[in-house]
Amino acid sequence: MKNQNNNVRNSGIGFFGLLGIVFIVLKLVGVVNWSWWLVLAPLWAPTAVIVVCLLIGILVAAIANSDR
């Protein structure tokens, strides 16, 4: 019988990390004239989406509990 290792390891930089590096390089070499918050958006945007989803979930739970 074959020993299957079902542990999936996800390593690497990922899409948003790569996009962030590309934007930073483009900003540093002067190809784009964007503000730094926009250049760094791919690095913080996934975290911001998670925080917004958590806040919506907390709000929905609070509204559901206030009706009881």
Sequence and secondary structure as in RCSB ss.txt:
>XXXX:A:sequence
MKNQNNNVRNSGIGFFGLLGIVFIVLKLVGVVNWSWWLVLAPLWAPTAVIVVCLLIGILVAAIANSDR
>XXXX:A:secstr
           S HHHHHHHHHHHHHHHTTS    HHHHTHHHHHHHHHHHHHHHHHHHHHHHHHHT 
